[in-house]
Amino acid sequence: MGEINLMPRDLIFLLKWPIRKIVVIAVLSSIAGSLGISAAYEKMIIDNKRIISKFDTDLSDLSRRKDEMSVIINGMEKIPDRKAEIDKIARVLKEYDTERILWSGLIGEISRNCHRDLWVDVMEVSERRTKDKDSTGQKSLVLMLDGKAIDRKKIAHFLQFMESSRNFENIELMKVESASHEDKRYYRFEIVCHVVR
């Protein structure tokens, strides 16, 4: 009769090996496993160093940003100190804008009332202090117009326009002189007035 073998073939093979070979294989397997674990630990250490390096970089970025924010916050704390300076700049700009509008309106008004028989050659502006009752003195703008006209009537019409305008006051005709050029007669005039702001 035949024999029935209930042991798997691989196990029988191992049983036939001498114990020494099995110990060598076990030791080699354990060394290989240790080397694998060592390589895994080494990779884990390198990864951790990379993470730590990234955290150091992020920390230095945060420190730099903190310093930048400190500068901004310090600048914001100085804003109340600069408010007076900013208000002064705004006031100057508003005065400039007001003056610009005033002068463009005055020049437009004068040019509309100068006809081909009357023209203004020179327009000068000066600032003078006027004395009032409490003697503080206020600034007023004085406008001097120097021009020419074909006849005295044109100068008179121009003076009437200035007197009717709400932009001028204290209007004075300082001089009117007769002159000629190439046998053509004309009149030079000078008008001084205060500009109403």
C-alpha positions in Angstrom: 0.0 0.0 0.0 1.0 3.5 -0.6 2.1 6.1 2.0 0.1 9.2 2.6 2.2 12.2 3.4 0.3 14.9 5.3 3.1 17.4 5.5 3.4 20.1 2.9 6.3 19.7 0.5 8.0 23.0 1.6 8.0 22.0 5.2 9.6 18.6 4.4 12.3 20.4 2.5 13.0 22.6 5.6 13.1 19.6 7.9 15.7 18.0 5.7 18.0 21.1 6.0 20.5 21.1 8.7 19.8 23.4 11.6 22.9 25.4 10.8 21.6 26.5 7.4 18.3 27.6 9.0 20.2 29.7 11.6 22.3 31.4 8.8 19.2 32.3 6.8 17.5 33.6 9.9 20.5 35.7 10.8 20.8 37.0 7.2 17.1 37.8 7.2 17.4 39.6 10.5 20.4 41.7 9.1 18.5 42.5 6.0 15.5 43.5 8.0 17.7 45.7 10.3 19.2 47.3 7.2 15.7 48.0 5.8 14.6 49.4 9.1 17.8 51.5 9.3 17.2 52.8 5.8 13.6 53.7 6.7 14.8 55.5 9.8 17.4 57.3 7.8 14.8 58.5 5.3 12.5 59.5 8.2 15.4 61.5 9.7 16.0 63.3 6.4 12.3 64.0 6.0 12.2 65.4 9.5 15.2 67.6 8.9 13.5 68.9 5.7 10.4 69.7 7.7 12.4 71.4 10.4 14.3 73.4 7.8 10.9 74.5 6.3 9.6 75.5 9.7 12.8 77.5 10.3 12.3 79.3 7.0 8.6 79.9 7.8 9.6 81.2 11.2 12.2 83.6 9.8 9.5 84.8 7.3 7.1 85.3 10.1 9.7 87.3 12.1 10.4 89.5 9.0 6.6 90.1 8.6 6.3 90.9 12.3 9.1 93.5 11.9 7.3 94.9 8.8 4.0 95.1 10.7 5.8 96.8 13.6 7.0 99.4 11.3 3.5 99.9 9.8 1.9 100.0 13.3 4.5 102.5 14.4 3.7 104.6 11.3 0.0 104.4 12.1 0.7 105.5 15.7 2.3 108.6 14.2 -0.8 109.4 12.1 -2.3 111.7 14.7 1.0 113.5 14.8 0.8 113.9 11.0 -2.8 114.9 11.0 -2.0 118.6 11.5 0.6 118.3 8.6 -2.0 116.6 6.4 -4.6 119.2 7.3 -2.2 122.0 6.4 -1.5 120.3 3.0 -5.2 119.9 2.3 -5.8 123.5 3.2 -3.0 124.7 0.9 -4.4 122.5 -1.9 -7.9 123.8 -1.4 -6.6 127.4 -1.4 -4.7 126.6 -4.6 -7.8 125.1 -6.2 -9.9 128.1 -5.1 -7.3 130.5 -6.5 -7.1 128.6 -9.7 -10.9 128.8 -10.2 -10.9 132.5 -9.2 -8.1 133.4 -11.7 -9.5 131.4 -14.5 -12.9 133.1 -14.0 -11.3 136.6 -13.8 -9.1 136.1 -16.9 -12.2 134.8 -18.8 -14.3 137.7 -17.6 -11.6 140.3 -18.6 -11.0 138.7 -22.0 -14.7 138.6 -22.8 -14.9 142.4 -22.1 -11.8 143.3 -24.1 -12.8 144.1 -27.6 -10.6 144.4 -30.7 -10.3 148.1 -29.9 -9.0 147.5 -26.3 -6.4 144.9 -25.1 -4.5 144.2 -22.0 -0.7 143.8 -22.4 0.3 143.2 -18.8 -1.6 141.7 -15.9 0.2 141.7 -12.5 -1.0 140.5 -9.2 0.5 141.4 -5.8 -0.5 140.7 -2.3 -0.9 143.6 0.2 -1.9 143.8 3.8 -4.7 146.2 4.5 -5.1 147.7 7.9 -8.5 147.3 9.5 -9.8 148.7 12.8 -8.2 146.2 15.1 -4.9 146.6 13.1 -4.4 142.9 12.5 -4.1 143.5 8.7 -5.6 141.2 6.2 -4.1 140.1 2.9 -5.8 141.4 -0.2 -4.9 140.8 -3.9 -4.2 143.8 -6.0 -4.5 143.5 -9.7 -2.8 145.9 -12.1 -3.8 146.0 -15.7 -1.7 147.8 -18.3 -3.2 148.0 -21.8 -4.0 150.0 -24.9 -7.2 151.2 -26.4 -8.1 153.0 -29.7 -10.0 155.7 -27.9 -11.0 156.9 -24.4 -14.6 155.6 -24.7 -13.3 152.0 -24.9 -11.4 152.6 -21.6 -14.5 154.1 -20.0 -16.6 151.1 -21.1 -14.0 148.7 -19.7 -14.0 150.6 -16.4 -17.8 150.4 -16.3 -17.6 146.6 -16.8 -15.1 146.3 -13.9 -17.2 148.4 -11.6 -20.3 146.3 -12.4 -18.4 143.1 -11.8 -18.6 141.5 -8.3 -15.0 140.3 -8.7 -13.4 143.8 -8.5 -13.5 146.6 -5.9 -11.6 149.9 -5.3 -11.0 150.3 -9.0 -8.7 153.2 -9.9 -7.7 154.5 -13.3 -4.0 155.4 -12.5 -3.1 156.9 -15.9 -4.1 157.4 -19.5 -1.5 158.6 -22.0 -1.8 159.3 -25.6 0.6 157.6 -27.9 1.0 156.8 -31.6 2.5 154.2 -33.8 2.9 154.5 -37.6 0.6 157.6 -37.6 -2.1 155.7 -35.7 -3.2 157.2 -32.4 -4.0 155.0 -29.3 -4.2 155.4 -25.5 -2.1 153.6 -23.0 -3.9 153.0 -19.7 -3.2 151.5 -16.2 -5.9 150.3 -13.9 -5.4 149.1 -10.3 -8.0 147.3 -8.3 -8.6 144.8 -5.5 -9.7 141.3 -6.3 -12.7 140.1 -4.3 -12.2 136.5 -3.2 
